[in-house]
C-alpha cells in the first residue's frame, strides 16, 4: 500500500470494476423499495462545465447513498439534443446538425464517465434519436385525438434572428431567450397544447408537493395565476363603436366608481380593426410592437395610449362616458386584453391618467383617512380600506364591495362572476429544422390530417440546405410534398417542428424502459414513477416543470400513465461562480493564467505569463463569454474526480452558489491525501490470533461514540441535502482518528478494533462523495467485495449516546472555562455549577451579574457589568 493516493491509477481501475460488475445496471426488483433519482439531462454543447460537475455530483451522492440503504436505484442519463445551437453550428461550420450533435454527445459522455457517476448507461438516449421522437409523435396524435392539441391562428412572439416562434415564457425582458434579439409580434397559424385544461389541478396539486422548495411552488402558482373576479361588457357609443361592446375582466369590481378610462391591448381585435382604417393608429400599434409587449417591458416603459373615437358607458353612473384607448401597457394574453382603468388604485393606470389628464378619484380610503380630504399623489393606493365616492358601495370593506358590485352587474345582465387564469395554452410550433417533426399533413381539401400511426416516424430529411435564412424544411420539396392520407390528393407536410421543451417534458417516463416499443412501458412506469428525487437549476422552476406536469396529466388521460405528478421531490442547486480577473488594460484574464498571492488578509493576482499585476473582481457565474470558465477535464486530470466532487460538496450548502477557488480545490486535494494517510497508517486490524481482551480505553470509547454520532449526523445530512454539514462531520471524525489513532493502534486489541471500525466507517461514509477513493481504501484495508455494494453503516444508540457533555462557559461572550455535566442535568443546576467555577468567579470578581444564558448541551454565557 503506497503512502500517497494516486487518482490517475485508481479512478480508471474502479470505473472499470463497476462496469464489469454491472453495479449500476438496473432492473425491477419487486421485493426492494425503489428510488428513482434524476438530474435534469444536459444539452450536448460539446463540453461539460463545473455546473454539470456540481449537479451530477449531488445526484450521484443521493443515488449511491440510497443504494447503500437498500433501495433499488434507477439513475439514468440522456441528452436534450434538439434545438437552435445545432442549426447555428451547421450554418457556421458547414456540418450537419446530427453530426455536430452526436459528436458532442460522444465527447460529453466520455467527460461524464471520468467523474465516476453511477449512471445506468444502458438506458441512454438522445431526444434527436428517431426511436425517441417517433414516440413523441405518437403522443402528439393521442393528444390531438383527445382535444389536448389543436391549431389556430394566433399572435405570436417572433424571434427575427432565430426566425422562430417563442412561447411567452421564452421571452426574457422582451428578447429571445437564446438569440437575445428584440421579439416581434406576428400572426401565424400555430399548434398548441391545451395546458389550460388542467389549470385548476396544476394549481391545487402544488399543495401535495411537500418535497418541493416553497419558492418554486410559489413561482408556479403565480404563473398559473388563478383569480376570481368579474367578466363584463361595457356598451360603446360614438363613431365606429363595435356593436358588441367591450368585454373586460377585472379582479377589482369594487373600484368601478373610480373608473376614468377603458383601454385595449395593441393586438386586441378592436385595435386591429381600427388600425386597418387609421394610419395614426397603425403607426402607434407598430411602435408598441417594436418597443416590446412583454410584462417586464410594460412594467418599466412609459405608459402610452392612442385615443379611439368612441367611448364606453359607465355601468353605474348615468350619463358618464369613459374614453377608450389603445394602450401599450395592456397584455392581450391576460383576461380579455381590455381593462377599465381606475387610476387611484393601480400604479400603471395612475401613470397613464396623469399623462393624459384623466380623472383620479379615490374610491378605497384607508381607515384613518377622511374620505372628503383623502387624495392620491404620485403613488396609487393599493391597500385595504372602506369604499367611498361609490354610491351604494360606500362604507363597505373591499371584499364585500366586490361581491355587491358583481351581483349588481349580474342583475343588469352585463356580466358574470368568473374565475380567470394567467396561464395560457402552450404554443409548440417552431419554424426550424432541428426538432421533432409535427406528424400532420396539410391538405387543401381536408385541412390538417394526422399522419397514420402506421406511417410513423416522420423522419427529418438528412439532405438539408442551410444556405438561406428560415426553415429549410419549407425548401425541401421531396420531403414536404406528399399525398393526403385521407383523400389521396397532393398535400404537404407540416414543416413546423415541436418546441424543444416538449422533448424534455416526458423523457423521465421513457427512462423507465428506453427500449419500449410504445412511448412508455406501463409496467415499468407503474414501478418506477414518480421520480423520487429530481435535481436541477432554479431557472427551470416555471417552464420545464410546468410543462412536465401538464404532460404527465395529458399522458394519463390518453392511457399512457397512471399518475399525475412526475416529481415527488425537487432540489434546485445553486450556480458555480468564479472571481473575475482583468489586466492593466481592463481585459478579462483566464483563471488558469492567474497566480494568487496572499499576504495576511490581502490577496493579489499575478499574470503567470507576463508577470504583471492582475485585478481581482467580484464573483460571477462562469461563462465562456466572460472568460472565467474552469475546465473540469483539466481539474480531473490534475487532482482527480473525487477531489472535484469533494470541493463541490464541501464549500457551501448545495442550494446556494458555490465560488470556485484555486485555494479551495487545493484544500480538497490535501484532505484526500490526509484521508489516505489515515487509511494507510491506522486502518489495519490486529492479527486475529491476538487473544488479548483488555477493556477499551477512555479514548477508544470516545472515538467509538464519535464514530456512531458521525454515522447518525451524516445520514441525516445526506437525507436533507446538507452535504456541507456531512463534510464538516467527516472532517471532525477524520481529525479525531488522526490525532488519537496512533496511541490506540499500539494499545490493546480492543482499542485497535475500535480504531479499525472507525476507519472502516469513515471509508463507507465518504464513499458516496469520493467513490474511487473509497474503493481503493476498502481494497487496501483487506475487505472483500466493492464498497459500492456494502450496506450503509448503522449508528448504534448504545454507542452514540453521550453520558456527559462539555459546555464552554463565556463571560461577556468570551470563553473563560468549560463545564462537564450529565446531558440531562436541569438548567438551573448548570447555571449554579457555572457560577461556582473557580475560574469564572475569578473573572466576575465584584462585577454585577446581569444575566445568565444557558443553551442546554451547548453553552453558558454570563453577562456582567
N, C-alpha and C positions, 0 to 999 in steps of 0.2 A: 504493500500500500504506500503510494507516494505521499510526501508531506505537502504537496500542493495540488489543488483541484484544477484539472485541465478540461475546460468545456469543449475544446476543439476535438478531443478524443471521445469524451463521454456522451455529448449530445447526439451525434450521429449514431453511436452504438445503441443507445436506448430507444431512439426513434425507430431503428430497425427492429429491435426486440419487440416493441409494441405492435409493429406492423405484422411481424411473423406470428405473434401470439393472438392476433386479431382482438386486441384488448378493447377497441372502440367500435367494432362491428356489432351492430345492434339488431336484435330480433325481439319479437314479442315474447314476454315471459309472464304468463298469467298469474303465476304464484308469487311474483315480486311486485312491490309498488313501483309504478313508473314515474319517471321525471324527465320532462322534455324541456331542455334549456336551449335557447336560440338567441344568437346575436343577429342584429339586422345585417343582411348579407350585403357585400360591398359591390360598388360599380367597378368593373375591371379597367381601371385607368392605366395600369401597367406597373405600378409600384405601390407597395403598402407604405403607410406613413405611421408616425408614432400614435396617432389617434386609433388606428387599427390595432396596434400593439396593445394599447390600454383596453379597448373594447373587448378584444378577443381573449386577453388575459383574464379579465373579470369573468367572462363566461366560462372559461376553462377551469378556473378555480372552483366555481359552483359545480360544474359537471364532474370534476374529479372528486370533489368532496361528497357529492350525492352518491356517486358510485361506491365510495368507501363506506357510506352509511347504509348500503344495501339496496339502493334503488337501481332499477333497470333504466339506464340513462340513454336518451336519444339526444345527440349533439351533432346536427348536420351542418353542411356548408354548401353554398352555391353562389351564383353570380347574377346580379341585377344588370343585365347586359345590353338591353336595347337603349337607344337614346341618341341625342344630337352629337355628343362628342365623337362618336364613331363616324358619323357622317362628315363632321368637320375634318376629322383626320383623313377621310377618304378624299376630300377635296384638296386638302393641303399637301398630302403626301402621295396622292395618286395610288392609293391602296384600297382594296375593297373593305367595307366596314366589318364584314365577317372575319376576314384575315387579320385585321387590326385587333378586333375584339378577342379572338381565340388565342392570338399570340400574347396578349396582355394577361389573359386568364392563365396560360401556362406559366408566365413569369411570376404572377402573384401567388399562384398555388405553391410554387417552389419556395417563395419567400415565407408564406404562412407555415409551410411544413418545417421550416427552420426553427419556428417558435415552439415546436413540440406540442401543438394543440391537439386535444383529444377528439377530433372530428371523425365522424363516420363518413369517410370519403366515398364509400360505395353508393351513397345517396346523392352525390354531387350532380347538379345540373346547372345550366345557364338558361335564363329566360329567353334567349335568342335561339335555343335548340328547337328545331321543328317539333321534336317529341314533347316539348313543353307547350309551345304556343298553339299546337294543334288542339290540345285540350282546353286552352283558354278560348279558342274559337267556339268549341262546343258549349262552354259555359255561356258565352255571349248569346248563342242561339237559344239556349234554355231561358236566359233572362228575357230575351225578346219574346219568346212564346208566353212567358209569364207576365208580360207587361212591365217588366223592370228595365227594359231597354227600348228606346224609341228615337225617332228622328224628327227634327223640327228646324225651321229657320229661326235663327237667334242672333242677337247682337253679341259678338264675341270679342275677347281680348286677342288682338293680333300682334304677334311679335314680328316686326318688319325685317329683323336680321335673321332669325331662325326660320322666318316665313312659316309660322305655325300658330295654331290657336293655343292659348293658355287658359287653364282654369283660374277662377278668381284667386284661389289660394297660391297660384304660381306667379301672381303679380305682386312684386315687393316694391313698395314706395313708387308705384307707377311704372315700374320697369320689369322686363322679363327676368325670371329667376335665374336663367342660365346666361343669356346674352347681355343683360344689363341695358338693353335698348328700351327707350320710351315706348310703352304699349299703346296701340291704336285700337279704336272700336270699328268693327266691321259686321255686316250682316252676312251670315253664311248658313247653309244647311248643315246641321251637325247631329251627331249621335250623342245621346245622353243616357246615363244610368239614373234610375229614379230613386236617388238617395232619400228624397223627402218621404217616400212610402214608409220609412222606418224612423222618422224624426222623433216621434214621441218615445219609442222604445230605445233609440240610441241615447236619448237624454235620461230616461228613467233608469236604464240599466247601469248608468255610471255609478249609481249608489251601491251596486253589487261588487264593484271592482275595488275591493278593500285593500288590495296589494298594489294598487297604482298610486303614484305620487299625487297628493291632493292638488298641486298646481296643474298637473296635466288634466285631471278631471275637470277643474275649473275652466281651463282653456277650451276643452271640448264642449263643455256646457255653454260657454259664451259663444262659440262658433255656431252651435246649433241654434242658440238664441231664441228660446221659446218666450213668447209674451202674450198676455191677454189684453184685448182692447176692443176698439170699435172700428168696424168697416162700414163706411157710409158714403153717400153720394151727394156732392154739392150740385145744386142746379146752377147752370151757367147762362148768362144773359149778355147780349151785345153782339157786335159784328163777328160773324163766323163762329159763334159759340156752338160746340158739339151738342147735339140734342140729348145725348145720353148722359150728359153731365160729367162731373169729375169725381172718380172714385178714389178715396183715400183710406189709409189705415192709420190709426193713432192709438198709442198707449196712454194718451193724456186727454181723454174727452172732457175731463174736469176743467180744462183750460179753454174750452171753445169760446167763452165770452171774451177772452183775451186775444182772439184771432185778429190779425190785421192784414193778412195776405194768404194766397194759396200759391203753390209752385209745383212744377213738374220737372222731371229729370230731362237732360238733353236728348236722351234716346227714348223718351215716352212717346206713345203714338200721337198724342196731341201735338207735341213739339215737332215730330217728324212730318205730320200733315201740314203744319204751318210753315216749316222751312221749305217745303216744296213750292210754296207760292209767295214767299217773302225773302228777298235777298239778305236783308239785315239779320233776320232770324237765322238763316242758314249760316251766315258768317259767324254769328255768336256761337251756334252749336259746334261748328268746326273748331272754333277757338277753344271751346270746352274740351273737345276730344283731344286736341293737341296738347293741352296742359295737363291732361290726365283726369280720370274719373274714379280712381281707387279711393277707398275710405281714408287711407293715410294722407293722400294728397289733398283731399277735400278738407280734412281737418285743419290743415295749415294754410291753405290757399285763401286769397281774398274772396269773399262771397260776392258773386256777380249774378245779375239777372237781366233778362230781356222781357219787357212788358208786352203781354199779349193784349189784343184789343177788346177782349171780353172780360167779364167779372163773374165772381161766384156769389150767390145769395147766401147770407148768413142764416143758418137754420133756426136760430133763436131770436135774433134781433130784427124785427120787421123793418124793411126798407134799407138795411145795411148791406152794402156790396163790398166784396173783397177783391182787390186787384189780383190778377193771375200772371205769374211769371214763368218763363223757363229759367231755371236756376242751376248753377254749376255745382251746388253742394247737395243735390238730391240724387240718390242712388236708385236706379231702376231695379236693382237686384233685391231691394228690401221693400216689403209691403207691396204697394201698388205702383211705386215710382212717383207718387204725388203726396203732397202734405198740405195741411193748413199750418201757417206759421203763427206761433204765439211768442213774440219776442221777449216778453218779460220773464219767461221761464225756460228758454232754450238759448244757449250762447250763440249758436250759428244763426238762429232766427234773429237774435238781437243785433248781431253784427250786420246782417242783411238789412234789417229795418233802419238802423242808424244811417247806413249808406244811402238808402233811397227815401229817407224822410217819412217812414211809416209810423203809425201809432204804436206806442208801447204802454199797454195797460196791464198793471199787475192784478192778477185775479187770485193768487195764493199769497197770503200775508203771514209772516211769522207771528207766533203767539204774542210776543212782546211789542209788536208794532201796531200803530193806529192805521187802519185801512184808509182813512182820509188823507193822511200825510205820507204814507209809505210810497217811495219812488224807487225806480230802477236806474242805477248809474251805468257804469261800464260793464258790470257783470250781471248776468241773468241770475234770478233767484231760483234755485233748484231744490230747496229744502222743503220740509213739511210746514204745515200751517193750516189756516182756515180760509175758505173761499170768500172773496169779496168782489164787488163790481160785477156780480154774476147772477142777478135776479133771483130765481128760485133755488140757486145753489148756495147763496150767501150763508155763511156761518157753519157750513158743513166741513168735516175733515175731508182730506183729499180722497181717500178710498170710497167714502160714502158719496162724495160728489161724482166720482167716476161712475159708480153704479147708477145713480139717478140720471145722469146725463145720457147714459146708454139706453136706459129704459124710455126716456123721453123721445130719443131718436127712433127707437124701435116702434113706439106708439104712432109716430108720424109716418112710418113706413119708409124711412130714408136710410136705414142701416140696420146692422145686426151685431150683437156681441160675438166676438170671434177670437180664435187662437191663431197666432202667426208665428212663423219660424224664420230666422235669418238664413238658415240652411237652404241652399238651392240644389237642384239636380246637378249631377256631375257631368259636365261636358267632356266626352272622352275622345273626340275626333282630333287627330293631329295630322297636319299636312307634311308628312315626311316619309322617307323610305324605311329607315331602320327601326321598325316597330312591328307589332303583331298585326297582320292584315285583318281588316274587318270582313267577316265572311258574308258579304252582301253583294248581290248583283243588281245594278240599276237598269231597269227596263223601261223604255218609253211607254210601253203598253201596260205593263203590270205594276210599275212602280218598283220600290225596293223589294227584292226577292231573296230570302235566305238561301245560302248555299246548302244543298242537301248534306246531311252529316256524313253520308257515304262518300261524299267528294272531298271531305276534309283530309289533310290540311290544305288550306290555301297558302301555298308556299311563296315566299318572296322570290322574285327572279334574281338570278345571280349576275346576269349580264346587264349592268346598270350604268347610266351615264350621269355623272355629277358635274358636267361642264357648264350647265346653266343653273340659275337660281330656281328655287321652288322644289316641288315634289317630283322626283324623277319617275315615279310610277305613272304620273299623268302623261309622260312622254314615252311609254313603253307599250306600243300597240299590240304586240303579240301576247303580252300578259293581260293587258287591260281589256281588249276586245274579246268577248265570249258570247255564247248563245244563252238566252234566258232559259233557266231550267224549268220554267213554268209554261211558256208559250213557244219556245224554240226560236224566237226572233232574235236578230242581232241585239246585243246588250253590252254592257261594260261593267267591269268590276268596280267596287268601291275602292278608290285609291287612297282614302284616308287610312291611317293606322291608329291603333289604340294608344292612348296616353300610357306612358311607361309606369305610372302609378298603378295601373291595372295589373301589370306583371307582378308587382310586389304585394298585391292585396290578397293573394291566396297561396303563395309559394310555401308557406308554413304547413299547409294541408297536404301539398304534393310531396313534401319531405317524408310524410308518414309511409309512403310507398312510391318512390320516384320512378318506378318501372311499371306502374299500373297501366292497364290497357284503357282505363277510363280516367276522367280527370282526377278522381281520388279512389282509393280502395277503402270503402266504408268500414270494413272490419278493422283496418289499421287506424283510420281516423277516430273511430269509436274508442280504440285502445289508447292512442297517444294524445289526442286533443282533449282540453285546450293546452297550448304551450304553458308550461308551469312557470317558466321564468323567461321573459323577453327583455333584451338589453339593447339599448341604442341611445342616440343623441336626442336631446330635448327639442332640436329643430324639427323632429318628425311628430311632435305632440299633436298636431292637428291633421295634417294631410294624410300621411301614411296610416296612422292609427284609425282615423275615422273611416277611411276607405276600406281598410281591412275589416272593421266592424260591420260596415254595410255588406261587404262581400260575403261574410260568413252567414249573415241573415238571408241574403239572396240565395246562397247555395243551399241553405236549409229549406227554403221554400221551393226550390227546384229539385229536391230529393238527393242532394249530394252530401249533406252533412246533417248531424243531429244536434248541434249546439248553436248558440248564437253569440258567444263571446270568445274570440280567438286566443286572448292572452290573459291568463289568470293573474300573473304577476308581471309588473313592469318596473324596470330600473333604468333611469336616464343618467348616464355618466357625463362628467364634465369634459372639457377640451384639454388638449395638451398645449401649453403656451411656452414661449421662449423669450428671453431677453432680446432686445434689438440692439444691433451694433452698427455704428456708422464711422466712416473715416473722416479725415480732416476736411474733406470736400462735401460732407453730408451724404455720401453714397452708402448704401447698405453693404455690409460685410457679412459673408457667410460665417456661421458659428464655428465651423471647422478651422477657420483662419484666425481665430481669436484665442489668445492665451490670457487667462485671468490671473492677475497678481493681487494678493491680499496683504494689507499691512494694517494690523489691528482690525478696526471695523471698516476701513477704507478699501474699496475694490477699484481696480483699474484694468483696462484692456490694452493688449499689445498685438499688433498685426504680426503674425508669425513669419510672413514673407518679407515685409518691408521694415519691420521693427518700429513702426510709427504708432503713436497712441491711437486707440480706438475708443470712441464714446459709448458708454453703456446706457441704453434707454430703457423704457418701460417694457413690461412683458406684453405680448400679443399672441393671438392664435397663429400657429405655424401655417405658413402657406408658401407656395413656390414664388408667388409674385412679390412677397416681402423678403425673400431670400433668407429665411430663418428656419428652413427645414432641416431636421436631423434625419439622416438616412438609417432606418432600422437595420438594414443589412450590414452596414459598417459597424454599428453598435454591437450586433450579434457576433460579427467576425472578431471584434476586439475583446469583448467582455463575455460573450455567451448569451444565449437566450434567457437563461434563468436570472441573470443579473438585470437584464432589461425588464423582465417580468416583475422582479422584486422591487425595483425602483418605482415602477408604475403603481404598485400596490401600497408602497410604504409612505409616500410623501404627503398625501392629503386624503381626506375622505373621498371616495370614488365619485360622488355626485358633484364634487367641486372640480374646478380646473386645477390641473397639476402643472407646475412650472418645470420644464426640463432644464437641468443644470449639469455642467460637467462635474462639479463637485458632488452632486447627488449620485450620479452613476458611478463615480469613483468610490464613493462611500459604500454603495451597494456591492461593488466588486470586492472591497476589503472585507465586508461582512461575510460574503460567501467563503472567502479563504479562512476567516476565523471559525466558521462553522466546520469547515473541513479539518481544521486543526483539532477541534473538539472530537470529531469522529475518529480521526487518526490516532490521537493520543489517549483518549479517555473512554472510547466506546466498547472496547473488548471486554468480554465477561471473563470471570475467573475460570480456571480449569474445573470442569465438572467433578473431577476427583477430589477437589478440596472439600473436606468434610467439616471444616471449622464452622460452628454455628453460633458465634457470638451475637449478642443483641446489637441492632444497628445503633450508631452513634446519634447524638442530638443533631449534628449537621446533616447526617443522612436522612433522618426523619424530616427535617426541614425541607430538604431537596425533594423528598417524595411528596410532601404536602404541596410544594410549589408546582411540581410536575402535574399533579391532578387538578390543581386550581387552574393551571395553564390550559389543560385539555378542555376544561369546562368553559373558560372565558373565550378561548379561540373558537370553539364550536359555536358559541353564541355570536361572536363577532362575524363569522362567515355567514351564519344564518341571516344576519341583519345587515349584510353588506358593509360592515365596518372593518374593512380589510386593514386599514391603517392601525386599528386597535389590536387586531390579531398580530400584526407585525411587531407592535410595541411589546406585546406579551411574549413573543418569541425572543425578542431582544433580552427581556428580563430573564427568561428561563436559560438562554444560552450563556448570558453573563454569569449567572449563578453557577451553572455547571462548570464554566471555565475557571472560576475562582475556587470553588470548593472541590472540584473533581480530582486534582492531583492527590490531595490528602485522602479522599475516600477510596481512590483506586488502590492505594498502597495499604489500606486498613484491612479489616476482616472481610470475609466473603459476603456478609450481609450488606455492608456498606457498598461493596463493589457491585453487588447485584442491583441495589437501588440506583447507583450511578449508571449502570448499563441500561436499566429500564428507562431512566430519564433521557439518555442519549437516543435510545430507540424511539421513544415518544416524540422527541424533538424532530427526528428524521421524518416520522409519519406526519407530524403537524405542518412541516414545511413542504410536504410532497405536492399538495395542490398548487402551490405557488412556485416552487422550484422543482419540477418533477424529475428533470435529468439528474440534478444533484442528489435528490433523494434516492433514486435508483442506484447511483454509484455508491452512495454511502451505505445503503441497505445491503448491497452485494459485498462490500468490503468489510462490513460487520459480521458477515457469515450467515445472514438469514437467507432462507430459501425462497424461491419464487420472486415475483415482482412486487414492489411496494404498491404499484397501482392496483393490484388485486387484493391488497390487505384490507381488513375491516378497519374502520376509523377507531382510534383508541377511545376507551370509555373512562370517564372520570369516576373514581370510586369515592363515595361520600365519606367513608371511614378514613380515607387518607387526606381528602381535601378539606375536611373540617378543621378550623383553627380554634384551639382552646383559648389562646391568648392573642391579643392584638397589641401592636406597638403604636402608640399615638404621640405625635410630636406635640409639645406644649409651646405655644407662642406667647410672647409678651409684646403687645402693640404691633403684632404682625411679624415679629422676628422670632425665629426658632431659638429657644433657650435650653430646652431639656426634652426628654421623652418619657413616656409612661407605658409600662406593660401591664395590661389588665385583662381579666376574662372578657370575652367579646360580648357577653350578655349582661355585663355589670350595669346597674342603674345609672342614669345620667347624673344624678345628684352625688353619687359616690365618686364618679370620675372627677367631678368638679372639686370635691373635698380632697381627693388624693393629689390632684394637680396643685392645689393651693398649699398643700403640706410639703411639696417637694422642696428640698433644701436649696437647690439652685434657683428655683422660682422665687422662694422667699427672699433670697439674696437680691434678685433682680428687682423685685417690687419695692423692697425697703419700706419707707414710710409713705409711699405714694398711695393715693386712694384708689381702690378697685371700683371701676365704674361698671364693668360688665364682664361676665364670663360666658363665652360662647363654646358650646360643646357640640361637635358634629360626631355622633356615635360611630365608633370604629375608624374614625378618620383623623380628627384633630381637635385640640383645645386651644382657644385663643383668649388670653386675658387682657382686657383693656384697662389701663391705669392712666391716671392724670395727676 
